[in-house]
């Protein structure tokens, strides 16, 4: 076995170890959270999805290293990533501005949702309500960071830039999945089915988007230690 192969195996083993430690830690914290709050986890898959968002998001950020570039490109990428995060926050329910969710006064509470989605600090203001579900916050920040790295890579050359931007079409999938029900109206059978499977759909879209933005089959990857 060559030195490079040995090094690659060590890196892979280390990654598996860290991922396992992260998953086990989240599992223990989730169990403690359920025992302390006494919440009823009637749909265990929802808790699994929430923890999956956190694990995938953390690992994606940890393993992604944006390419070296000039300050102007970094600023441009940062602006695009921040704008993308804002859109995700509104589309994904982190920031809610509907009249039914906005009260006349400021308030703070912690929503005891299923593990991964909760505990969710909720800040109500006269302008909007901010729901900080851990899965959404970690997941959307991870997606935005991957978009930041993608934009930097896309600026590297004309050819790789075009291919990189084409691969980032998948960036819109989480947004489309979040607003799909609003397109068809509240009374359709499609909407009812979408609500029933909303966590399944959004989790699948999130994981696929992270994989495409990290690996990018149409352009160069950005892994640390790859």
Backbone as CSV, one residue per row, in Angstrom:
resi,resn,N_x,N_y,N_z,CA_x,CA_y,CA_z,C_x,C_y,C_z
1,UNK,0.844,-1.200,0.000,0.000,0.000,0.000,0.878,1.247,0.000
2,UNK,0.572,2.194,-0.877,1.371,3.409,-0.983,1.087,4.344,0.181
3,UNK,1.969,5.346,0.296,1.798,6.331,1.374,0.491,7.099,1.207
4,UNK,0.170,7.486,-0.048,-1.061,8.249,-0.286,-2.303,7.425,0.055
5,UNK,-2.265,6.119,-0.264,-3.399,5.262,0.067,-3.548,5.108,1.570
6,UNK,-2.427,4.960,2.261,-2.458,4.847,3.718,-3.009,6.120,4.348
7,UNK,-2.553,7.277,3.840,-3.041,8.555,4.352,-4.530,8.713,4.092
8,UNK,-4.962,8.296,2.895,-6.388,8.385,2.581,-7.220,7.519,3.499
9,UNK,-6.729,6.330,3.829,-7.471,5.446,4.734,-7.533,6.035,6.135
10,UNK,-6.429,6.640,6.587,-6.427,7.273,7.913,-7.436,8.405,7.968
11,UNK,-7.476,9.229,6.905,-8.429,10.340,6.852,-9.856,9.829,6.852
12,UNK,-10.125,8.777,6.067,-11.476,8.212,6.011,-11.892,7.653,7.362
13,UNK,-10.972,6.928,8.024,-11.276,6.381,9.349,-11.537,7.494,10.358
14,UNK,-10.766,8.574,10.251,-10.965,9.699,11.155,-12.328,10.342,10.937
15,UNK,-12.716,10.492,9.675,-14.006,11.089,9.363,-15.156,10.242,9.905
16,UNK,-15.041,8.914,9.732,-16.075,8.020,10.243,-16.158,8.116,11.761
17,UNK,-15.002,8.192,12.417,-14.967,8.300,13.871,-15.647,9.580,14.338
18,UNK,-15.297,10.698,13.717,-15.882,11.975,14.115,-17.389,12.012,13.850
19,UNK,-17.796,11.462,12.705,-19.228,11.417,12.397,-19.972,10.566,13.418
20,UNK,-19.365,9.430,13.808,-19.987,8.582,14.814,-20.088,9.265,16.162
21,UNK,-19.029,9.972,16.549,-19.056,10.702,17.824,-20.130,11.785,17.817
22,UNK,-20.239,12.489,16.700,-21.255,13.532,16.592,-22.648,12.934,16.691
23,UNK,-22.899,11.842,15.948,-24.216,11.209,15.967,-24.551,10.665,17.355
24,UNK,-23.574,10.029,18.024,-23.821,9.491,19.363,-24.091,10.600,20.373
25,UNK,-23.334,11.706,20.254,-23.547,12.831,21.175,-24.936,13.428,21.000
26,UNK,-25.343,13.617,19.753,-26.679,14.148,19.485,-27.752,13.190,19.975
27,UNK,-27.517,11.884,19.819,-28.486,10.908,20.298,-28.655,10.953,21.803
28,UNK,-27.540,11.061,22.534,-27.607,11.138,24.000,-28.297,12.427,24.444
29,UNK,-27.938,13.544,23.816,-28.580,14.817,24.159,-30.072,14.786,23.848
30,UNK,-30.450,14.146,22.754,-31.865,14.057,22.393,-32.632,13.225,23.400
31,UNK,-32.042,12.110,23.836,-32.693,11.273,24.844,-32.879,12.041,26.148
32,UNK,-31.837,12.776,26.556,-31.949,13.587,27.773,-33.018,14.657,27.617
33,UNK,-33.087,15.265,26.449,-34.092,16.298,26.163,-35.509,15.743,26.262
34,UNK,-35.721,14.539,25.710,-37.047,13.915,25.766,-37.417,13.577,27.209
35,UNK,-36.462,13.063,27.976,-36.741,12.683,29.361,-37.042,13.909,30.222
36,UNK,-36.307,14.988,30.001,-36.494,16.198,30.824,-37.801,16.891,30.490
37,UNK,-38.111,17.023,29.208,-39.313,17.756,28.797,-40.569,16.892,28.824
38,UNK,-40.400,15.568,28.706,-41.554,14.683,28.698,-42.387,14.756,27.441
39,UNK,-41.802,15.181,26.335,-42.564,15.281,25.096,-42.846,13.887,24.540
40,UNK,-43.921,13.770,23.801,-44.331,12.501,23.205,-43.806,12.428,21.776
41,UNK,-42.854,11.529,21.543,-42.296,11.348,20.203,-43.119,10.269,19.504
42,UNK,-44.261,10.677,18.958,-45.177,9.719,18.332,-44.712,9.299,16.946
43,UNK,-43.896,10.122,16.298,-43.360,9.823,14.970,-41.835,9.877,15.038
44,UNK,-41.186,8.746,15.399,-39.725,8.759,15.576,-38.966,9.223,14.340
45,UNK,-39.534,9.023,13.158,-38.796,9.400,11.946,-38.572,10.906,11.877
46,UNK,-39.493,11.684,12.462,-39.295,13.126,12.464,-38.052,13.505,13.273
47,UNK,-37.861,12.835,14.406,-36.671,13.095,15.215,-35.416,12.680,14.455
48,UNK,-35.480,11.537,13.773,-34.333,11.084,12.968,-34.009,12.106,11.892
49,UNK,-35.031,12.629,11.230,-34.804,13.627,10.187,-34.133,14.870,10.765
50,UNK,-34.628,15.340,11.897,-34.056,16.535,12.499,-32.592,16.354,12.854
51,UNK,-32.250,15.217,13.452,-30.858,14.944,13.798,-30.014,14.761,12.542
52,UNK,-30.607,14.192,11.496,-29.885,14.015,10.229,-29.511,15.362,9.627
53,UNK,-30.427,16.313,9.677,-30.126,17.671,9.192,-28.891,18.223,9.904
54,UNK,-28.851,18.076,11.219,-27.744,18.632,11.996,-26.436,17.935,11.642
55,UNK,-26.445,16.603,11.615,-25.224,15.847,11.332,-24.702,16.161,9.932
56,UNK,-25.578,16.100,8.935,-25.165,16.359,7.555,-24.659,17.795,7.406
57,UNK,-25.353,18.744,8.027,-24.933,20.141,7.931,-23.568,20.384,8.537
58,UNK,-23.338,19.842,9.734,-22.045,20.028,10.408,-20.923,19.381,9.608
59,UNK,-21.139,18.155,9.137,-20.101,17.462,8.377,-19.804,18.164,7.056
60,UNK,-20.840,18.694,6.400,-20.631,19.382,5.126,-19.773,20.627,5.304
61,UNK,-20.034,21.395,6.366,-19.229,22.595,6.626,-17.804,22.218,6.996
62,UNK,-17.661,21.197,7.827,-16.332,20.776,8.276,-15.472,20.287,7.118
63,UNK,-16.082,19.601,6.157,-15.328,19.004,5.061,-15.185,19.923,3.850
64,UNK,-15.721,21.123,3.915,-15.677,22.022,2.757,-14.658,23.132,2.985
65,UNK,-13.744,23.266,2.074,-12.733,24.315,2.136,-12.828,25.170,0.883
66,UNK,-13.342,26.404,0.967,-13.413,27.271,-0.216,-12.032,27.493,-0.821
67,UNK,-11.994,27.559,-2.131,-10.721,27.741,-2.832,-10.133,29.119,-2.538
68,UNK,-8.801,29.231,-2.518,-8.175,30.550,-2.338,-8.570,31.482,-3.477
69,UNK,-8.856,32.724,-3.137,-9.240,33.690,-4.163,-9.004,35.094,-3.634
70,UNK,-9.301,36.072,-4.442,-9.079,37.461,-4.045,-10.238,37.963,-3.188
71,UNK,-10.018,39.105,-2.551,-11.000,39.657,-1.616,-12.307,40.030,-2.313
72,UNK,-12.217,40.521,-3.535,-13.429,40.926,-4.255,-14.330,39.727,-4.510
73,UNK,-13.748,38.606,-4.918,-14.549,37.409,-5.159,-15.162,36.893,-3.870
74,UNK,-14.398,36.941,-2.775,-14.937,36.501,-1.481,-16.114,37.362,-1.061
75,UNK,-16.006,38.674,-1.252,-17.119,39.557,-0.886,-18.350,39.263,-1.734
76,UNK,-18.131,39.055,-3.039,-19.253,38.755,-3.931,-19.920,37.434,-3.524
77,UNK,-19.111,36.442,-3.226,-19.655,35.149,-2.808,-20.403,35.271,-1.482
78,UNK,-19.869,36.087,-0.579,-20.521,36.264,0.719,-21.881,36.935,0.570
79,UNK,-21.966,37.932,-0.305,-23.240,38.614,-0.532,-24.278,37.635,-1.076
80,UNK,-23.875,36.819,-2.036,-24.803,35.840,-2.611,-25.223,34.814,-1.564
81,UNK,-24.276,34.344,-0.750,-24.587,33.353,0.274,-25.527,33.918,1.332
82,UNK,-25.302,35.157,1.737,-26.182,35.782,2.731,-27.587,35.961,2.159
83,UNK,-27.668,36.412,0.900,-28.976,36.547,0.268,-29.702,35.219,0.188
84,UNK,-28.953,34.162,-0.137,-29.538,32.826,-0.203,-30.039,32.383,1.161
85,UNK,-29.265,32.670,2.222,-29.677,32.314,3.581,-30.960,33.040,3.973
86,UNK,-31.068,34.299,3.582,-32.271,35.072,3.904,-33.497,34.480,3.209
87,UNK,-33.339,34.128,1.935,-34.453,33.518,1.203,-34.860,32.203,1.849
88,UNK,-33.878,31.374,2.212,-34.174,30.111,2.876,-34.888,30.331,4.199
89,UNK,-34.456,31.349,4.946,-35.064,31.618,6.245,-36.540,31.951,6.114
90,UNK,-36.885,32.740,5.094,-38.291,33.097,4.895,-39.074,31.929,4.298
91,UNK,-38.492,31.245,3.320,-39.198,30.144,2.666,-39.338,28.938,3.580
92,UNK,-38.348,28.724,4.460,-38.330,27.539,5.306,-38.950,27.707,6.668
93,UNK,-39.520,28.865,6.960,-40.235,29.032,8.214,-39.396,29.452,9.402
94,UNK,-38.132,29.826,9.176,-37.327,30.357,10.268,-37.799,31.756,10.625
95,UNK,-38.124,32.540,9.612,-38.707,33.867,9.805,-40.124,33.842,9.252
96,UNK,-41.106,34.118,10.114,-42.516,34.067,9.737,-43.111,35.466,9.882
97,UNK,-43.749,35.939,8.823,-44.294,37.298,8.836,-45.810,37.326,8.679
98,UNK,-46.485,36.188,8.703,-47.940,36.173,8.550,-48.600,36.866,9.734
99,UNK,-49.768,37.462,9.501,-50.467,38.202,10.547,-50.866,37.315,11.723
100,UNK,-51.085,36.016,11.468,-51.471,35.106,12.544,-50.293,34.783,13.461
101,UNK,-49.062,34.990,12.986,-47.875,34.636,13.765,-47.207,35.841,14.399
102,UNK,-47.638,37.032,14.042,-47.019,38.257,14.542,-47.946,38.921,15.543
103,UNK,-47.434,39.153,16.751,-48.233,39.795,17.787,-47.863,41.254,17.965
104,UNK,-48.592,41.969,18.833,-48.313,43.399,19.022,-47.099,43.664,19.901
105,UNK,-46.655,42.675,20.653,-45.566,42.884,21.610,-44.414,41.922,21.343
106,UNK,-43.301,42.211,22.019,-42.143,41.327,21.961,-42.318,40.201,22.968
107,UNK,-41.899,38.993,22.590,-42.021,37.850,23.491,-40.968,36.810,23.147
108,UNK,-40.653,35.997,24.140,-39.671,34.926,23.940,-40.152,33.662,24.633
109,UNK,-40.036,32.544,23.939,-40.343,31.251,24.540,-39.515,30.183,23.845
110,UNK,-39.495,29.004,24.441,-38.777,27.876,23.850,-39.800,26.802,23.508
111,UNK,-39.933,26.489,22.221,-40.882,25.476,21.774,-40.254,24.095,21.917
112,UNK,-40.953,23.200,22.601,-40.441,21.845,22.814,-40.923,20.944,21.689
113,UNK,-40.273,21.065,20.560,-40.587,20.237,19.399,-39.805,18.933,19.473
114,UNK,-39.993,18.063,18.492,-39.276,16.792,18.444,-37.772,17.052,18.382
115,UNK,-36.956,16.128,18.929,-35.501,16.312,18.890,-35.000,16.620,17.481
116,UNK,-34.048,17.536,17.423,-33.544,17.999,16.131,-34.257,19.247,15.689
117,UNK,-35.577,19.249,15.769,-36.368,20.438,15.461,-36.517,21.315,16.704
118,UNK,-36.382,20.727,17.851,-36.435,21.437,19.110,-35.293,20.968,20.003
119,UNK,-35.053,21.694,21.101,-35.788,22.875,21.534,-35.549,24.057,20.600
120,UNK,-36.621,24.777,20.314,-36.560,25.860,19.340,-36.861,27.200,20.013
121,UNK,-35.840,28.012,20.289,-36.103,29.360,20.787,-36.940,30.143,19.780
122,UNK,-37.999,30.772,20.264,-38.911,31.501,19.390,-39.017,32.943,19.867
123,UNK,-38.706,33.858,18.985,-38.735,35.287,19.305,-39.854,35.941,18.512
124,UNK,-40.828,36.484,19.221,-41.949,37.167,18.570,-41.747,38.669,18.655
125,UNK,-41.935,39.342,17.535,-41.830,40.788,17.465,-43.054,41.331,16.737
126,UNK,-43.271,42.639,16.781,-44.393,43.210,16.016,-44.219,43.102,14.509
127,UNK,-43.042,42.683,14.057,-42.761,42.645,12.624,-42.674,41.220,12.078
128,UNK,-42.161,40.305,12.874,-41.982,38.928,12.424,-41.759,38.038,13.635
129,UNK,-41.913,36.743,13.415,-41.599,35.747,14.429,-40.439,34.907,13.930
130,UNK,-39.417,34.757,14.770,-38.223,34.003,14.419,-38.238,32.690,15.176
131,UNK,-38.245,31.578,14.440,-38.296,30.244,15.038,-36.966,29.552,14.754
132,UNK,-36.138,29.424,15.786,-34.784,28.907,15.613,-34.750,27.394,15.845
133,UNK,-35.356,26.642,14.935,-35.281,25.185,15.002,-33.848,24.751,14.676
134,UNK,-33.201,23.974,15.539,-31.797,23.611,15.293,-31.552,23.006,13.910
135,UNK,-32.428,22.101,13.468,-32.224,21.453,12.162,-32.237,22.470,11.037
136,UNK,-33.217,23.376,11.062,-33.309,24.380,10.002,-32.123,25.344,10.052
137,UNK,-31.782,25.812,11.244,-30.704,26.788,11.368,-29.382,26.187,10.885
138,UNK,-29.033,25.006,11.399,-27.774,24.364,10.990,-27.811,24.012,9.506
139,UNK,-28.933,23.452,9.043,-29.042,23.042,7.654,-28.946,24.202,6.690
140,UNK,-29.650,25.288,6.976,-29.634,26.423,6.061,-28.290,27.149,6.085
141,UNK,-27.653,27.223,7.254,-26.320,27.817,7.302,-25.325,26.970,6.510
142,UNK,-25.460,25.646,6.599,-24.572,24.766,5.840,-24.774,24.945,4.340
143,UNK,-26.037,25.005,3.906,-26.312,25.221,2.484,-25.735,26.555,2.010
144,UNK,-25.878,27.572,2.816,-25.368,28.893,2.437,-23.846,28.893,2.345
145,UNK,-23.202,28.176,3.257,-21.745,28.076,3.207,-21.288,27.328,1.961
146,UNK,-22.023,26.276,1.607,-21.697,25.533,0.389,-21.917,26.388,-0.853
147,UNK,-22.944,27.220,-0.845,-23.162,28.146,-1.955,-22.006,29.146,-2.042
148,UNK,-21.551,29.622,-0.895,-20.397,30.527,-0.845,-19.180,29.884,-1.516
149,UNK,-18.893,28.621,-1.149,-17.760,27.916,-1.749,-17.985,27.660,-3.233
150,UNK,-19.222,27.380,-3.619,-19.531,27.127,-5.026,-19.317,28.372,-5.877
151,UNK,-19.740,29.525,-5.375,-19.569,30.770,-6.127,-18.082,31.087,-6.297
152,UNK,-17.293,30.844,-5.265,-15.844,31.077,-5.375,-15.236,30.160,-6.419
153,UNK,-15.624,28.898,-6.384,-15.104,27.965,-7.394,-15.563,28.356,-8.794
154,UNK,-16.798,28.826,-8.911,-17.344,29.184,-10.220,-16.623,30.371,-10.829
155,UNK,-15.984,31.184,-10.003,-15.260,32.349,-10.506,-13.846,32.006,-10.953
156,UNK,-13.452,30.726,-10.797,-12.076,30.341,-11.084,-11.705,30.431,-12.552
157,UNK,-12.613,30.017,-13.441,-12.323,30.062,-14.877,-13.635,30.091,-15.628
158,UNK,-13.565,30.389,-16.903,-14.792,30.500,-17.694,-15.524,29.168,-17.774
159,UNK,-14.783,28.088,-18.052,-15.425,26.787,-18.227,-15.938,26.247,-16.897
160,UNK,-15.062,26.192,-15.896,-15.482,25.664,-14.611,-16.533,26.558,-13.984
161,UNK,-16.487,27.867,-14.305,-17.483,28.772,-13.761,-18.871,28.462,-14.268
162,UNK,-18.999,28.252,-15.572,-20.305,27.910,-16.143,-20.819,26.599,-15.578
163,UNK,-19.956,25.589,-15.520,-20.375,24.288,-15.000,-20.745,24.381,-13.532
164,UNK,-19.982,25.165,-12.761,-20.291,25.319,-11.344,-21.628,25.977,-11.117
165,UNK,-21.933,26.997,-11.904,-23.216,27.674,-11.750,-24.374,26.775,-12.171
166,UNK,-24.155,25.940,-13.206,-25.198,25.009,-13.610,-25.480,24.005,-12.502
167,UNK,-24.440,23.522,-11.834,-24.657,22.565,-10.759,-25.382,23.206,-9.592
168,UNK,-25.314,24.539,-9.474,-25.960,25.217,-8.354,-27.440,25.454,-8.601
169,UNK,-27.971,24.980,-9.755,-29.416,25.025,-9.949,-30.124,24.308,-8.804
170,UNK,-29.478,23.286,-8.250,-30.074,22.546,-7.138,-30.237,23.405,-5.886
171,UNK,-29.570,24.578,-5.835,-29.738,25.462,-4.672,-31.196,25.842,-4.470
172,UNK,-31.948,25.898,-5.559,-33.345,26.335,-5.454,-34.266,25.240,-4.942
173,UNK,-33.800,23.998,-4.905,-34.690,22.910,-4.500,-35.248,23.077,-3.091
174,UNK,-34.416,23.408,-2.066,-35.011,23.587,-0.737,-36.053,24.696,-0.700
175,UNK,-35.840,25.748,-1.490,-36.809,26.848,-1.519,-38.101,26.383,-2.173
176,UNK,-37.989,25.685,-3.292,-39.181,25.196,-3.982,-39.944,24.197,-3.130
177,UNK,-39.233,23.346,-2.408,-39.902,22.369,-1.554,-40.670,23.051,-0.427
178,UNK,-40.165,24.187,0.055,-40.810,24.887,1.160,-42.079,25.615,0.734
179,UNK,-42.105,26.110,-0.524,-43.245,26.931,-0.960,-44.177,26.180,-1.900
180,UNK,-43.940,24.879,-2.101,-44.742,24.125,-3.057,-46.224,24.170,-2.721
181,UNK,-46.557,24.045,-1.438,-47.966,23.975,-1.066,-48.712,25.269,-1.368
182,UNK,-47.996,26.390,-1.366,-48.660,27.657,-1.618,-49.026,27.864,-3.070
183,UNK,-48.448,27.081,-3.973,-48.694,27.265,-5.397,-50.061,26.733,-5.797
184,UNK,-50.506,25.651,-5.145,-51.719,24.967,-5.566,-52.947,25.318,-4.731
185,UNK,-52.778,26.135,-3.698,-53.919,26.488,-2.878,-54.107,25.521,-1.732
186,UNK,-54.849,25.941,-0.721,-54.930,25.184,0.524,-55.855,24.003,0.501
187,UNK,-56.705,23.821,-0.505,-57.698,22.772,-0.433,-57.440,21.568,-1.309
188,UNK,-56.345,21.526,-2.031,-56.135,20.442,-2.968,-55.606,19.199,-2.282
189,UNK,-55.831,18.048,-2.927,-55.320,16.791,-2.397,-53.805,16.774,-2.411
190,UNK,-53.210,17.439,-3.417,-51.761,17.498,-3.491,-51.184,18.195,-2.266
191,UNK,-51.830,19.278,-1.830,-51.359,20.000,-0.657,-51.445,19.126,0.579
192,UNK,-52.552,18.409,0.739,-52.706,17.533,1.898,-51.616,16.472,1.930
193,UNK,-51.346,15.883,0.781,-50.295,14.867,0.712,-48.928,15.476,0.990
194,UNK,-48.712,16.690,0.505,-47.431,17.353,0.713,-47.209,17.659,2.182
195,UNK,-48.268,18.122,2.880,-48.142,18.373,4.304,-47.821,17.090,5.063
196,UNK,-48.460,15.980,4.684,-48.208,14.708,5.352,-46.761,14.267,5.176
197,UNK,-46.182,14.563,4.030,-44.830,14.120,3.717,-43.823,15.267,3.713
198,UNK,-44.171,16.404,4.308,-43.316,17.586,4.201,-41.933,17.343,4.789
199,UNK,-41.857,16.677,5.931,-40.556,16.422,6.535,-39.749,15.439,5.691
200,UNK,-40.423,14.436,5.129,-39.733,13.471,4.268,-39.170,14.174,3.034
201,UNK,-40.015,14.990,2.390,-39.605,15.668,1.163,-38.478,16.659,1.432
202,UNK,-38.652,17.494,2.462,-37.647,18.524,2.733,-36.318,17.900,3.137
203,UNK,-36.343,16.781,3.860,-35.100,16.120,4.260,-34.389,15.525,3.054
204,UNK,-35.147,14.874,2.175,-34.556,14.311,0.959,-33.940,15.411,0.105
205,UNK,-34.668,16.509,-0.076,-34.168,17.627,-0.879,-32.916,18.217,-0.253
206,UNK,-32.922,18.363,1.070,-31.768,18.927,1.768,-30.529,18.065,1.575
207,UNK,-30.655,16.761,1.798,-29.502,15.867,1.696,-28.971,15.831,0.257
208,UNK,-29.873,15.724,-0.726,-29.437,15.682,-2.123,-28.738,16.984,-2.504
209,UNK,-29.264,18.119,-2.038,-28.659,19.407,-2.359,-27.274,19.528,-1.752
210,UNK,-27.121,19.101,-0.498,-25.812,19.133,0.146,-24.818,18.274,-0.629
211,UNK,-25.234,17.078,-1.020,-24.342,16.178,-1.763,-23.905,16.814,-3.079
212,UNK,-24.851,17.399,-3.815,-24.515,18.000,-5.104,-23.618,19.227,-4.949
213,UNK,-23.895,20.045,-3.946,-23.088,21.243,-3.746,-21.690,20.905,-3.233
214,UNK,-21.584,19.818,-2.470,-20.262,19.428,-1.962,-19.440,18.701,-3.026
215,UNK,-20.078,17.715,-3.667,-19.359,16.872,-4.628,-19.326,17.497,-6.015
216,UNK,-20.415,18.104,-6.431,-20.572,18.766,-7.715,-20.044,17.924,-8.878
217,UNK,-20.883,17.020,-9.402,-20.432,16.180,-10.516,-20.095,16.963,-11.773
218,UNK,-20.533,18.244,-11.869,-20.264,19.044,-13.065,-19.062,19.962,-12.898
219,UNK,-18.402,19.892,-11.737,-17.283,20.783,-11.527,-16.355,20.229,-10.469
220,UNK,-15.273,20.938,-10.124,-14.311,20.455,-9.152,-14.882,20.428,-7.753
221,UNK,-14.478,19.447,-6.952,-14.951,19.343,-5.568,-14.129,20.224,-4.650
222,UNK,-14.537,20.236,-3.351,-13.879,21.122,-2.412,-13.627,20.445,-1.081
223,UNK,-13.325,19.176,-1.054,-13.195,18.482,0.214,-11.876,18.793,0.916
224,UNK,-11.915,18.810,2.246,-10.683,18.924,3.018,-10.045,17.546,3.105
225,UNK,-8.817,17.459,2.760,-8.090,16.217,2.882,-8.443,15.196,1.830
226,UNK,-9.173,15.607,0.770,-9.526,14.670,-0.292,-8.353,14.433,-1.215
